[in-house]
């Protein structure tokens, strides 16, 4: 994560709205209460908090003891606010080991919805990656195992469905990012017995609205939205501009909340997974469900305002 992005996010907390939001979180004890909104996983009816946590880049800190302990505090804030889904991948360097370190420090928090991926062209190595992930996270089984960016998806899907049938994992999914390979993803969604799909969706990347999100609702698939802030790019683009006055009607007190509300208010989106290395940013992210979610008209207004910036 760039220093510029971190400073941009910190600057929001110094604004009147950002300061009020942070003070509100502390004074009301929000960090010790469940999140204000969950959605159900269509294939099972299980509730899932709409704000999860990504780990790309932010948790790839190697063996740096201080950095690992700092990430454990990020996890502590996440779970204290009622967080559930943590998403990772063998592509993310040391992130899985750092997650495991944090979970160990916190005593294996209740509510963990562990999600990771297989990411290899080798079918046999896919099985090894699952086994390695279990060791790195130090858990008995994953809630969700996904095929990262559709790599060798046909063979891996067969393996993961067998694992699901045996009770080793609970849900199976496939992922894409950056708006890529939507055509192939659509075919998989329409034909394969998966539970989850993960794709990029945010105020700038809305291509999934055309076909993928309607198809997810039709096929009863849970949807995880990745890159909700475009790795901080959206903050850099308009983070120095004030929120529109009407954003307060929905309870938005900072841009992170505005952006996440737009994402999770879509009927097809189950969960968004912003990544952060900062506890204060985690507080912001977890406050996103607070207040009123926009309806279809409100979402159009938000998108139009974003496009005007």
N, C-alpha and C positions, 0 to 999 in steps of 0.2 A: 504494500500500500504506500503510495507516495506521501511525502511529508506535506505537499501542498493540499492533498485531499484531507489529511488529518487536521491541518490547520483550518481548512474551510469548515469542516464539521464543528470544530471547537468554536469557531467564530459565531456559529449559529446560537450556541449556548450563551453567548454574551449579549445577544439581542434581547429585547424585552420579552418577545414571545418565547425564545429558547430558554431564557432564564426562568420564566414562569413555569414552563413545562418541566424543567428539571427540578425546580423547587416543589412543584405539585407532586412529582413522583416520590420525592423524599418525604414530604410532609404527610401524604395520604397513606404511605406504606404500600403503594402499588406494587413495589418489588416483591412483596410477600403475599400477593394475592394471585389467583388464577387469571389468565388472560380473559379479556372481555368477550372474545369471540372464538368459537371453534367451528369447523365444518366437518361433515362426515365423509369418510372414505366410502365411495359409492359401492364397492364390491363387498363391504362388510358392515357398514353402518358405524364403524368405530370413529369417535370424535378425534379431531386433530387440531391443535392450535394453529391459527392461520399465519402466525409468524414463526418460522423456523430459523435455522442458522446454517449458513454456508461456511466452508473452511478453506476455500481456494486462496492461496497466497497468505492470508491472515494467520493461519495456524502452521505454516511451513517455516518453523523457526529452529529446526534441527535439535541439537542437544543443549542449547543455551538454557541453563537452569532458570535464570531470572525471567526470560521470555516465556518459558513453559509455565512457570507459576503465574505470570501475568495472564496468560490465556486461560488458566484455571479459574481466575477471578471473573473473566468474561463469561465462562460457563456458569459460574455461581450466579451471576446476575441473570443469565438466561433462564435458569431453572427456578430462581426465586420469583421471577415474573410469570411462571407457569409454562415455560417453553417446553417443547417436546422433540421435534424433528431436528436432528443434526445430520447434515449431508457432507460426505467426503468422497474420496476416490484415491486409488493408488497413484494416479497422475499427480496428486498434490504434494509430492515430496514427503516430508516428515509429518504432514498434518494428522494422519491417522494415529501415529504414535503419540503426538502431542494431545490429541483428544483423549486417548487412553490414559495418559498421565493425569489430565485434568479430571476425568471421571473417577480415577482412583483417589485423588486428593479429596473429592467431594463425597466419597463413599457410595458410589454408584447411585446417583439420584433417581428417585421415583419419577416416572413420566417420560423417561428417555425413549424416543422413537429413533432407533439407530438405522441410518441409511447410508450405504456406500455403494460402490460400483465395481464391476469387472472391466478392465481396460487392457485388452491384449488380443492379438490376432490368433493366439494359440488357445484352443479349447482346453487343453490340459492345464495350461498356466492359469486359465480362468478359475479352475477349481482351487489351485494353489493360492490365488489372490484372495479367494473367500476365506480360506483357512488362515492366511496371514492376517487378514483384517480382524478375524475373531481374536487372534492373539494380541494384536496391537491395541484394539479397543478393550481387551480383556472382558469380553462378554460371551455368553454361551451361544447366542443366536442373534441375527439381525432381523429387524422389523421389515426392512426393505432392501432388496438387492437389485441394482439397476445395471443395464448394459450401457457403458459410457460412450456417448456419441455414435451409437449404432455399430461399433467395431465388432465384426464377426457375430452379428446379432443372432443369426439363425442358429448357430451351434450353441452359443451361450444361453439362448432362450430355452433350448431343450434341456440343458443342464440345470438351469435355475428353476424351471417348472418341476423337474424331478426333486430338487431340494425342497420346494414348496410342498409337494405331495407328501414328502417324508417328514414334514414339520420342522425342517432345519431353518427355513426362512418363512415369513408370513406373507409377504407381498413381492411381486415381481414388476419391474418397470424398465423403461428405456428412456434415454436422454439425448437431447441435442442442445446446442448453445449457439449464440450469435445469430440466430435466425437461419441457420443452415439446414439443408437436407429435409426440408419440410415435406417434399413430395414423397420421399421414402418413409418418413415418419407417419404420414397420413395412411399409407398402405398398411403399415404394421398395426396402427391403431384400429383400422377397420377390420383386420383379419385375425389378429393374434390374441390369445387369452391372457392379456396383461392386466395389472391392477392400477399401475401408475404410469404417467408420462411426465417427463421434465423438459421444459423448454424455456426460451428467453421471452419474457414479457415485461414491458415497462412502458412508461409514458412515451418513449420515443420508438420502441420496437413493438409495434402492435399488429404485425403481419399475421400472428396466430389467431387473431379475431375472425379472420375471413373463413377459414375452414377447420383448423385444428381444434379450437375451443368449442365450436358447435358440435364437432364430431365427438369430442371427449364427453360432452353431456349426453349425446345420443348413445354412446357405447358404455356409459357409466364408468368412466375412468377418472381417478384422482389426478389432479394437475399440480405440479410443483413449478413455480415461476422462479427461474434463476436470473442472475444479473439485474436485479430490480433497480439498481442505481447505475448500471453500466460501469461497474468498478470505479465509482466516484465521478465518472464523466459528467453525469447530470448535475451534480453539485457544482462542478467547475463551470458549467455552461450558464447557470442562472442562480447560483447560490447567493450572489450578492444582491439579488432583487427581493423585495418584500413579498410575502404571501398576499394573494388577493384578499381584500377585506371580507369577502363572503366565505373564505376558508374556515373562519372561526365558527360558522354555523354548523360545520361538521366536526368541530372539536379539533381542527388542525392548528397546531401551535408552531410547527417547524416544517421544513421542506421534506424531511425524511418521512414524517407522518403523512403528508400530502401525497407523496409518491406511493407509499405502501398502501394507503387507503384506496387509491385508484386501482391498484393491482388486486388486492384481496376482495374488493367489492364486485369484481366480475363473477357472475354466477358459476362459471366453470372452474375458476381457480380455487384450489383447496388450501394451498400454503405458499408463501413467498419465503425465500431463503437469503436475506441479506447477510453479507459477511462483514465482520468487524474485528479489530484487535483492541478496541477501546471499550471499557465498561460504560462510560457515559453515552457512547453511541448505542450500545446495547439497550440502555434505558430508553433512548429515543425510539429505537426500533420496536421495542416491546410495548410502547405506548400507542402504537399506530391504531390498534383496534378501538381505542377509547373514543367515546363520542359516537356520532351518527355516521354510518357508512353511506356514501352517495348512492342514489338510485340511478337509473339509466340516464335521466336528464342531467343529474349532477355530474355523472361521469363524462358526458359530452361537454359540459361546461369546463370541467377540469382539463380535458384534452385540448379544447379550443384555446384556453388560457395558456397552456404549455406551448402550443404551436405559435402563439403570438409573441412569445418571449425571444 
